[in-house]
Amino acid sequence: FMNYRNLRLANLIQEELGKMILREVEFPKSTLVTIVGVEVINDLRQAKIKLGIIPATAAKEALDILERNKSFLQYSLMKKINIKQVPRIEFELNADKLEISD
């Protein structure tokens, strides 16, 4: 459960980070990575970035790429979001993702 301030920050992080991931991070061809949710932990120290990755078989590689780009993304987020302490971002696969059958 997040309070209003955390929720606003989570939405902002989701929007800005989503744009950065789209523009700045190179994924294998035909891999789609979206942020399906952001959870800011109450003391604002950490933000869990929940990811949807299609196809599911590309999930591990996409996560590795994001991990390698994490400090760059963190730094870019700090420049973009003007608050004293930007939460540390942690990427995770969205556990309650819907399975998409083709």
N, CA, C and O of each residue as an XYZ file, in Angstrom:
408
protein
N       0.842     -1.206      0.000
C       0.000      0.000      0.000
C       0.875      1.253      0.000
O       1.763      1.407      0.838
N       0.609      2.134     -0.946
C       1.430      3.333     -1.060
C       0.590      4.574     -0.789
O      -0.574      4.655     -1.181
N       1.208      5.542     -0.108
C       0.493      6.793      0.108
C       0.510      7.629     -1.169
O       1.135      7.250     -2.160
N      -0.177      8.761     -1.138
C      -0.350      9.573     -2.344
C       0.984     10.035     -2.923
O       1.193      9.993     -4.136
N       1.880     10.474     -2.051
C       3.180     10.972     -2.512
C       3.973      9.867     -3.221
O       4.558     10.081     -4.283
N       3.975      8.700     -2.611
C       4.676      7.558     -3.209
C       4.067      7.173     -4.550
O       4.772      6.837     -5.502
N       2.734      7.231     -4.600
C       2.015      6.877     -5.814
C       2.360      7.845     -6.938
O       2.577      7.429     -8.076
N       2.411      9.139     -6.617
C       2.767     10.149     -7.615
C       4.183      9.927     -8.112
O       4.451     10.012     -9.310
N       5.091      9.641     -7.180
C       6.480      9.390     -7.546
C       6.591      8.131     -8.403
O       7.329      8.102     -9.387
N       5.855      7.097     -8.021
C       5.856      5.840     -8.776
C       5.390      6.075    -10.213
O       5.979      5.550    -11.158
N       4.334      6.865    -10.367
C       3.816      7.166    -11.709
C       4.824      7.944    -12.536
O       4.999      7.694    -13.729
N       5.485      8.895    -11.881
C       6.492      9.705    -12.549
C       7.678      8.847    -12.999
O       8.160      8.968    -14.126
N       8.134      7.983    -12.099
C       9.242      7.080    -12.423
C       8.846      6.166    -13.581
O       9.628      5.952    -14.508
N       7.629      5.631    -13.521
C       7.171      4.726    -14.575
C       7.177      5.435    -15.928
O       7.614      4.872    -16.932
N       6.689      6.669    -15.943
C       6.607      7.430    -17.192
C       7.998      7.768    -17.730
O       8.293      7.524    -18.899
N       8.845      8.329    -16.874
C      10.169      8.777    -17.325
C      11.082      7.598    -17.679
O      11.762      7.610    -18.705
N      11.083      6.590    -16.818
C      11.939      5.425    -17.051
C      11.468      4.668    -18.289
O      12.277      4.145    -19.056
N      10.149      4.616    -18.474
C       9.587      3.962    -19.659
C      10.104      4.601    -20.934
O      10.478      3.915    -21.885
N      10.119      5.949    -20.937
C      10.620      6.673    -22.109
C      12.108      6.396    -22.323
O      12.553      6.189    -23.452
N      12.871      6.395    -21.231
C      14.316      6.164    -21.327
C      14.623      4.774    -21.861
O      15.482      4.600    -22.724
N      13.906      3.789    -21.333
C      14.140      2.409    -21.756
C      13.852      2.272    -23.249
O      14.576      1.593    -23.978
N      12.779      2.930    -23.686
C      12.400      2.895    -25.091
C      13.467      3.537    -25.978
O      13.815      3.007    -27.033
N      13.979      4.685    -25.533
C      14.891      5.465    -26.377
C      16.358      5.077    -26.235
O      17.103      5.095    -27.215
N      16.773      4.727    -25.028
C      18.208      4.626    -24.745
C      18.750      3.205    -24.670
O      19.957      3.000    -24.799
N      17.882      2.227    -24.465
C      18.376      0.863    -24.221
C      18.111     -0.022    -25.437
O      16.993     -0.089    -25.949
N      19.164     -0.696    -25.882
C      19.057     -1.582    -27.046
C      18.737     -3.001    -26.603
O      19.497     -3.615    -25.854
N      17.607     -3.514    -27.072
C      17.249     -4.906    -26.798
C      17.346     -5.700    -28.093
O      17.352     -5.129    -29.183
N      17.422     -7.033    -27.966
C      17.435     -7.854    -29.182
C      16.205     -7.539    -30.042
O      15.159     -7.138    -29.531
N      16.350     -7.723    -31.319
C      15.277     -7.444    -32.263
C      13.987     -8.145    -31.838
O      14.007     -9.282    -31.368
N      12.887     -7.456    -32.011
C      11.537     -7.950    -31.693
C      11.346     -8.362    -30.229
O      10.520     -9.222    -29.923
N      12.112     -7.744    -29.331
C      11.860     -7.920    -27.904
C      11.166     -6.657    -27.409
O      11.649     -5.545    -27.620
N      10.036     -6.842    -26.753
C       9.273     -5.711    -26.241
C       9.372     -5.671    -24.715
O       9.002     -6.625    -24.031
N       9.875     -4.557    -24.199
C      10.015     -4.408    -22.753
C       9.157     -3.235    -22.304
O       9.336     -2.112    -22.775
N       8.226     -3.497    -21.392
C       7.389     -2.419    -20.860
C       7.405     -2.463    -19.339
O       7.559     -3.521    -18.728
N       7.241     -1.290    -18.748
C       7.104     -1.224    -17.294
C       5.619     -1.358    -16.990
O       4.814     -0.517    -17.388
N       5.270     -2.412    -16.288
C       3.853     -2.624    -15.997
C       3.463     -2.058    -14.639
O       2.279     -1.926    -14.329
N       4.462     -1.726    -13.837
C       4.161     -1.115    -12.547
C       5.426     -0.701    -11.830
O       6.503     -1.244    -12.073
N       5.282      0.275    -10.939
C       6.396      0.711    -10.108
C       5.891      0.771     -8.680
O       4.835      1.343     -8.411
N       6.637      0.188     -7.775
C       6.275      0.228     -6.368
C       7.382      0.948     -5.607
O       8.515      0.472     -5.529
N       7.032      2.102     -5.049
C       8.012      2.847     -4.268
C       7.860      2.414     -2.819
O       6.783      2.534     -2.235
N       8.948      1.909     -2.242
C       8.926      1.451     -0.861
C       8.799      2.684      0.042
O       9.334      3.750     -0.261
N       8.079      2.512      1.157
C       7.636      3.660      1.947
C       8.646      4.739      2.289
O       8.298      5.919      2.274
N       9.889      4.375      2.598
C      10.841      5.438      2.951
C      11.490      6.070      1.722
O      12.440      6.843      1.842
N      10.967      5.733      0.536
C      11.434      6.305     -0.732
C      12.859      5.916     -1.116
O      13.455      6.527     -2.003
N      13.400      4.908     -0.454
C      14.774      4.521     -0.774
C      14.858      3.615     -1.992
O      15.894      3.543     -2.653
N      13.780      2.936     -2.279
C      13.832      1.931     -3.328
C      12.564      1.951     -4.168
O      11.466      2.168     -3.656
N      12.732      1.722     -5.471
C      11.584      1.591     -6.359
C      11.711      0.264     -7.092
O      12.694      0.017     -7.791
N      10.706     -0.584     -6.924
C      10.702     -1.856     -7.648
C      10.031     -1.625     -8.988
O       8.869     -1.226     -9.066
N      10.792     -1.887    -10.037
C      10.302     -1.678    -11.390
C       9.838     -3.024    -11.927
O      10.651     -3.905    -12.203
N       8.529     -3.177    -12.073
C       7.977     -4.457    -12.537
C       7.851     -4.427    -14.057
O       7.222     -3.540    -14.633
N       8.466     -5.421    -14.686
C       8.585     -5.424    -16.137
C       7.738     -6.496    -16.803
O       7.577     -7.604    -16.290
N       7.203     -6.133    -17.954
C       6.593     -7.105    -18.839
C       7.521     -7.254    -20.033
O       7.874     -6.264    -20.673
N       7.917     -8.482    -20.335
C       8.846     -8.702    -21.446
C       8.250     -9.741    -22.398
O       7.879    -10.843    -21.995
N       8.173     -9.355    -23.658
C       7.637    -10.247    -24.690
C       8.700    -10.393    -25.770
O       9.249     -9.376    -26.195
N       9.026    -11.597    -26.241
C       8.519    -12.876    -25.748
C       9.145    -13.250    -24.401
O      10.218    -12.759    -24.050
N       8.480    -14.105    -23.669
C       8.957    -14.512    -22.344
C      10.341    -15.153    -22.408
O      11.104    -15.089    -21.444
N      10.663    -15.767    -23.539
C      11.967    -16.416    -23.688
C      13.113    -15.392    -23.703
O      14.270    -15.746    -23.474
N      12.783    -14.124    -23.973
C      13.817    -13.085    -24.008
C      13.986    -12.395    -22.657
O      14.810    -11.493    -22.510
N      13.201    -12.826    -21.677
C      13.159    -12.125    -20.380
C      14.520    -12.043    -19.705
O      14.923    -10.974    -19.247
N      15.231    -13.166    -19.641
C      16.501    -13.150    -18.917
C      17.507    -12.208    -19.582
O      18.180    -11.429    -18.907
N      17.601    -12.286    -20.897
C      18.546    -11.429    -21.614
C      18.179     -9.952    -21.451
O      19.051     -9.110    -21.239
N      16.889     -9.645    -21.552
C      16.427     -8.262    -21.407
C      16.733     -7.737    -20.004
O      17.152     -6.591    -19.843
N      16.521     -8.580    -18.991
C      16.834     -8.194    -17.609
C      18.324     -7.923    -17.447
O      18.717     -6.950    -16.802
N      19.148     -8.782    -18.030
C      20.606     -8.588    -17.967
C      21.009     -7.251    -18.586
O      21.851     -6.533    -18.046
N      20.400     -6.929    -19.722
C      20.700     -5.669    -20.404
C      20.306     -4.492    -19.510
O      21.049     -3.516    -19.397
N      19.146     -4.587    -18.881
C      18.701     -3.509    -17.985
C      19.627     -3.371    -16.781
O      19.943     -2.260    -16.354
N      20.055     -4.495    -16.242
C      20.984     -4.459    -15.102
C      22.285     -3.756    -15.487
O      22.829     -2.965    -14.717
N      22.773     -4.057    -16.687
C      24.007     -3.416    -17.157
C      23.820     -1.908    -17.341
O      24.769     -1.139    -17.188
N      22.609     -1.494    -17.666
C      22.326     -0.077    -17.905
C      21.768      0.635    -16.673
O      21.396      1.806    -16.734
N      21.718     -0.090    -15.558
C      21.017      0.431    -14.384
C      21.597      1.743    -13.862
O      20.845      2.671    -13.563
N      22.915      1.833    -13.749
C      23.483      3.061    -13.180
C      23.251      4.258    -14.104
O      23.025      5.374    -13.636
N      23.308      4.023    -15.411
C      22.993      5.084    -16.368
C      21.536      5.529    -16.221
O      21.248      6.725    -16.193
N      20.629      4.569    -16.127
C      19.206      4.885    -16.005
C      18.923      5.597    -14.684
O      18.125      6.533    -14.627
N      19.590      5.139    -13.626
C      19.438      5.755    -12.312
C      19.879      7.221    -12.357
O      19.196      8.103    -11.837
N      21.020      7.460    -12.980
C      21.578      8.803    -13.096
C      20.654      9.706    -13.935
O      20.397     10.854    -13.571
N      20.167      9.175    -15.046
C      19.263      9.935    -15.910
C      17.976     10.290    -15.181
O      17.428     11.380    -15.349
N      17.510      9.361    -14.377
C      16.294      9.580    -13.593
C      16.515     10.694    -12.577
O      15.638     11.530    -12.358
N      17.694     10.700    -11.959
C      18.030     11.746    -10.992
C      18.012     13.120    -11.634
O      17.552     14.088    -11.027
N      18.515     13.211    -12.873
C      18.531     14.496    -13.560
C      17.122     14.933    -13.964
O      16.812     16.123    -14.013
N      16.287     13.947    -14.248
C      14.942     14.207    -14.757
C      13.966     14.558    -13.632
O      13.168     15.487    -13.753
N      14.042     13.810    -12.555
C      13.099     13.981    -11.448
C      13.766     14.816    -10.373
O      14.775     14.416     -9.793
N      13.196     15.966    -10.118
C      13.868     16.922     -9.256
C      13.488     16.757     -7.782
O      12.806     17.613     -7.218
N      13.921     15.672     -7.165
C      13.708     15.528     -5.723
C      15.037     15.182     -5.075
O      15.971     14.725     -5.735
N      15.103     15.409     -3.774
C      16.377     15.222     -3.064
C      16.937     13.823     -3.240
O      18.099     13.644     -3.603
N      16.091     12.832     -2.976
C      16.578     11.460     -3.068
C      15.696     10.648     -4.013
O      14.547     10.334     -3.701
N      16.250     10.322     -5.153
C      15.527      9.458     -6.075
C      15.719      8.022     -5.600
O      16.848      7.602     -5.346
N      14.627      7.261     -5.476
C      14.765      5.877     -4.998
C      15.705      5.064     -5.892
O      15.798      5.294     -7.098
N      16.389      4.121     -5.276
C      17.255      3.212     -6.028
C      16.367      2.246     -6.803
O      15.469      1.628     -6.231
N      16.615      2.117     -8.102
C      15.732      1.261     -8.894
C      16.193     -0.192     -8.881
O      17.386     -0.486     -8.961
N      15.228     -1.084     -8.781
C      15.478     -2.525     -8.835
C      14.516     -3.102     -9.857
O      13.308     -2.880     -9.783
N      15.061     -3.843    -10.812
C      14.205     -4.428    -11.836
C      13.745     -5.818    -11.430
O      14.513     -6.588    -10.853
N      12.491     -6.138    -11.730
C      12.018     -7.503    -11.531
C      10.944     -7.815    -12.564
O      10.246     -6.926    -13.052
N      10.831     -9.095    -12.883
C       9.778     -9.502    -13.798
C       8.457     -9.415    -13.074
O       8.359     -9.757    -11.895
N       7.450     -8.962    -13.773
C       6.131     -8.881    -13.176
C       5.605    -10.291    -12.962
O       5.363    -11.024    -13.921
N       5.430    -10.668    -11.695
C       5.044    -12.043    -11.370
C       3.627    -12.352    -11.828
O       3.342    -13.458    -12.287
N       2.724    -11.354    -11.700
C       1.350    -11.645    -12.080
C       1.059    -11.223    -13.523
O       0.001    -10.673    -13.828
N       2.031    -11.496    -14.399
C       1.827    -11.128    -15.804
C       0.831    -12.094    -16.445
O       0.734    -13.262    -16.068
N       0.113    -11.581    -17.401
C      -0.814    -12.438    -18.136
C      -0.017    -13.188    -19.197
O       0.804    -12.611    -19.910
N      -0.275    -14.469    -19.280
C       0.397    -15.246    -20.324
C      -0.273    -14.925    -21.643
O      -1.493    -15.028    -21.763
N       0.501    -14.543    -22.618
C      -0.070    -14.244    -23.931
C       0.222    -15.421    -24.855
O       1.379    -15.748    -25.122
N      -0.834    -16.042    -25.332
C      -0.608    -17.163    -26.239
C      -0.751    -16.648    -27.664
O      -1.588    -15.796    -27.961
N       0.098    -17.195    -28.540
C      -0.006    -16.693    -29.917
C      -0.720    -17.683    -30.830
O      -0.890    -17.414    -32.019
